[in-house]
Amino acid sequence: MTGFARLEGGVEPYRWIWEARSVNGRSLDLRFRVPPGYDRLDPVIRAEVNRRFKRGNVSVQLTLSRTQAAPQLRVNRPLLEEMMRLMRDFAAVGAAPPRVDGLLALRGMLETVEDDTADVADADLTADLASVLDALVEARAAEGARLQPALTDHLDRIDALVGEAANSAAAQPAALRERLRANVQALLEASPALPEDRLAQEAAILATKADVREELDRLVAHVAQARALLGGGGVVGRRLDFLCQEFNREANTLCSKAADMALTQTGLELKAVIDQFREQVQNIE
């Protein structure tokens, strides 16, 4: 879910820069910054982001500036008219008429005009907003494509470890029967007068605790479902998150039921690979 996009645009006398970035997040969290006076764009940004993304911490920033144009000058007409009136009075007593350069050199005769152009049109800004968010979508998709092999490798390793667990002696029916027989014998020696129904109950409990085939079957099903989600595309991050929880639940149960060191070691390695898979899933929308 990580990515970055940047786009520059402008309409005279304005220039702007849109920046959009995304990092991992369990849900969609939006943050944006716009120049003062452009808060009206907030709902537009939110709608555009929600239309494209479902997960991740997404930040959008707009930087706006005005180009430096040559200053415009304007004659102070009220002052000019007042000076011309005075010059006519001076002409009545024989004074020479004023020169233009002399009049313009008077303090306050020329004024600098500030450009009072209205704010840049929202349509121009939002068009580039859509473009920069589309670029962010592409950046996130490219990252997802790079992660696909890593996720597949983790699933292959989980699949292989489940196979190792299924083939271990501790998971075989014969081994289960032998352990159950030994446990029942121990119960009889400890309490010879144990009622048959109680003995059957205890035997069933021991058999259930020792049998890991159900957990292994569920792990195989979870691997198949994860492969289907990755192959199907679309928004699958949250469903993969849920599958990681199910993976962990089965692996924990497998370790708790393991009756020998080999199966315990396989279960611990399985938990480690599942955790690596879960970390990568956080990058998936």
C-alpha positions in Angstrom: 0.0 0.0 0.0 3.0 2.3 -0.2 3.4 4.7 -3.1 4.1 8.3 -4.0 3.0 10.6 -6.9 3.6 14.2 -7.8 2.1 16.5 -10.4 2.8 20.1 -11.3 0.4 22.3 -13.1 -0.8 25.8 -13.5 -2.9 28.5 -15.1 -1.5 32.0 -15.2 -0.8 33.6 -12.9 -0.8 30.5 -10.7 1.4 27.4 -10.4 0.5 24.4 -8.2 1.9 21.1 -7.1 -0.2 18.1 -6.0 1.5 15.4 -4.0 0.0 12.1 -2.8 1.6 9.4 -0.8 0.4 6.2 0.9 1.7 3.9 3.6 0.4 0.8 5.2 -2.8 0.9 7.3 -5.5 -1.6 8.4 -8.2 0.8 7.2 -8.4 3.9 5.1 -7.0 7.0 6.9 -6.9 10.3 5.0 -4.9 13.4 5.7 -4.7 16.4 3.4 -3.3 19.9 3.4 -4.5 22.8 1.2 -3.6 26.5 1.1 -5.8 28.9 3.2 -9.0 29.7 1.4 -9.2 26.4 -0.4 -10.9 24.4 2.3 -13.8 24.0 -0.1 -11.7 21.3 -1.8 -11.7 19.1 1.3 -14.8 17.1 0.4 -13.7 16.7 -3.2 -10.3 15.3 -2.1 -12.0 12.9 0.3 -14.5 11.7 -2.3 -11.7 11.1 -4.9 -9.6 9.2 -2.4 -12.5 7.0 -1.2 -13.3 6.2 -4.8 -9.9 4.7 -5.4 -8.6 3.3 -2.2 -9.9 1.0 0.6 -6.9 0.6 2.9 -3.8 2.6 3.8 -2.8 6.0 5.3 -3.2 8.4 2.4 -1.8 11.9 2.5 -2.7 14.6 -0.1 -1.1 18.0 -0.3 -1.6 21.0 -2.5 1.0 23.8 -2.8 -0.1 26.9 -4.6 1.9 29.9 -5.7 1.6 32.9 -8.1 4.1 33.6 -10.8 6.1 36.9 -10.6 4.8 39.2 -13.3 6.2 42.6 -14.3 4.6 45.3 -12.1 1.9 47.3 -13.7 1.9 51.1 -13.3 -1.1 53.5 -13.3 -1.2 57.3 -13.3 -2.8 58.9 -10.3 -5.4 60.8 -12.2 -6.8 62.9 -9.3 -3.3 64.1 -8.5 -2.6 64.8 -12.1 -5.7 66.8 -12.5 -4.9 68.8 -9.4 -1.3 69.6 -10.7 -2.7 70.6 -14.1 -5.1 73.0 -12.3 -2.2 74.5 -10.4 -0.1 74.8 -13.6 -2.9 76.8 -15.3 -2.8 79.2 -12.4 1.0 79.5 -12.7 0.7 80.1 -16.5 -1.5 83.1 -15.8 1.5 84.8 -14.2 3.9 83.8 -17.0 5.2 80.4 -15.7 6.4 77.9 -18.4 4.1 74.9 -18.8 5.2 71.7 -17.0 6.9 68.9 -18.9 5.5 65.4 -18.9 8.6 63.8 -17.3 8.5 66.4 -14.6 4.9 65.6 -13.8 5.5 61.8 -13.8 8.5 62.3 -11.5 6.3 63.8 -8.8 5.8 61.6 -5.7 2.6 59.6 -5.9 2.0 60.4 -9.6 2.7 56.7 -10.6 1.1 53.9 -8.7 1.9 50.2 -8.8 -1.3 48.1 -9.5 -1.6 44.8 -7.7 -3.0 41.9 -9.7 -6.4 41.1 -8.2 -7.1 38.0 -10.2 -9.6 35.7 -8.6 -8.7 32.3 -7.1 -7.8 29.6 -9.6 -10.8 27.6 -10.8 -11.6 24.4 -8.9 -12.0 22.5 -12.2 -8.3 23.0 -13.0 -7.2 21.9 -9.6 -9.5 18.9 -9.4 -8.5 17.7 -12.8 -4.8 17.4 -11.7 -6.0 15.9 -8.4 -7.6 13.1 -10.2 -4.4 12.6 -12.3 -2.1 12.5 -9.3 -4.4 10.0 -7.5 -4.5 7.8 -10.6 -0.7 7.9 -10.6 -0.7 6.8 -6.9 -3.0 3.9 -7.8 -0.4 2.8 -10.4 2.5 3.1 -7.9 0.6 1.0 -5.3 -0.2 -1.6 -8.0 3.4 -1.8 -9.0 4.4 -2.5 -5.5 1.8 -5.1 -5.2 3.1 -6.8 -8.3 6.6 -6.9 -6.7 5.1 -8.5 -3.5 3.3 -11.3 -5.4 6.3 -13.6 -5.6 7.2 -13.1 -2.0 3.7 -13.9 -0.8 3.6 -17.0 -3.1 6.9 -18.2 -1.7 5.5 -17.9 1.9 2.4 -19.9 0.9 4.6 -22.6 -0.7 6.7 -22.8 2.5 3.5 -23.1 4.7 2.2 -25.8 2.4 5.5 -27.7 2.6 5.5 -27.5 6.4 2.0 -28.7 6.6 3.0 -31.7 4.5 5.9 -32.3 6.8 3.6 -32.2 9.8 1.2 -34.6 8.2 3.9 -37.1 7.4 5.5 -37.0 10.8 5.1 -40.1 13.0 3.2 -38.1 15.6 0.4 -37.5 13.1 0.0 -41.0 11.8 -3.1 -43.1 12.9 -0.9 -46.0 14.0 1.2 -43.7 16.2 -2.0 -42.2 17.6 -3.4 -45.6 18.5 -0.2 -46.7 20.1 -0.1 -43.5 22.3 -3.7 -44.0 23.2 -3.1 -47.6 24.2 -0.2 -46.5 26.4 -2.2 -43.8 28.0 -5.2 -46.1 28.7 -2.8 -48.7 30.2 -1.4 -46.0 32.5 -4.9 -45.1 33.6 -5.7 -48.7 34.4 -2.6 -49.1 36.4 -3.2 -45.9 38.3 -6.9 -46.7 39.0 -7.8 -50.4 38.4 -11.3 -49.8 39.6 -12.0 -47.1 37.0 -15.5 -47.6 35.5 -15.6 -48.5 31.8 -17.7 -45.4 30.9 -15.2 -43.2 32.6 -12.4 -45.0 30.9 -14.0 -44.5 27.5 -14.5 -40.9 28.2 -10.9 -40.4 29.2 -9.7 -42.3 26.1 -11.8 -40.1 23.9 -10.4 -37.0 25.4 -6.8 -38.3 25.0 -7.5 -39.2 21.4 -9.0 -35.8 20.6 -6.0 -34.0 22.2 -3.5 -36.1 20.3 -5.1 -36.0 16.8 -3.8 -33.0 14.7 -5.2 -34.1 11.4 -8.2 -31.7 11.6 -5.8 -28.7 12.1 -3.7 -29.9 9.2 -6.7 -30.2 7.0 -7.8 -26.7 7.8 -4.3 -25.3 7.1 -4.4 -26.9 3.7 -7.8 -25.3 3.0 -6.5 -21.9 4.2 -3.5 -22.1 1.9 -5.8 -22.9 -1.1 -8.1 -20.0 -0.2 -5.1 -17.6 0.1 -3.8 -18.7 -3.3 -7.3 -18.1 -4.8 -7.4 -14.6 -3.3 -4.0 -13.6 -4.6 -4.8 -15.0 -8.0 -8.2 -13.3 -8.3 -6.9 -9.8 -7.8 -9.1 -6.9 -6.4 -9.3 -5.7 -2.9 -8.2 -8.7 -0.8 -6.1 -7.3 2.0 -8.7 -7.6 4.8 -9.6 -11.1 3.8 -6.0 -12.1 3.8 -5.7 -10.5 7.2 -8.5 -12.7 8.5 -6.8 -15.8 6.9 -3.6 -15.0 8.8 -5.5 -15.1 12.0 -6.9 -18.5 11.1 -3.4 -19.7 10.1 -2.1 -18.7 13.5 -5.0 -20.3 15.3 -4.4 -23.7 13.7 -0.6 -23.4 14.1 -1.0 -22.7 17.8 -3.3 -25.7 18.2 -0.9 -27.9 16.3 1.9 -26.9 18.7 -0.2 -27.4 21.8 -1.2 -30.9 20.6 2.3 -32.0 19.4 3.4 -35.1 21.3 7.0 -35.2 20.1 9.8 -32.7 19.5 9.8 -33.0 15.7 6.2 -32.0 15.3 6.7 -29.2 17.8 9.6 -27.9 15.8 7.6 -28.0 12.6 4.8 -26.1 14.3 7.1 -23.4 15.5 8.7 -23.0 12.1 5.2 -22.8 10.6 4.3 -20.0 13.0 7.4 -18.1 12.0 6.5 -18.4 8.3 2.9 -17.4 8.9 4.1 -14.3 10.7 6.3 -13.3 7.7 3.3 -13.8 5.5 1.2 -11.6 7.7 3.8 -8.8 7.6 3.7 -8.8 3.8 -0.1 -8.9 3.8 -0.1 -5.5 5.5 1.2 -4.1 2.2 -1.9 -5.4 0.3 -5.0 -3.4 -0.3 
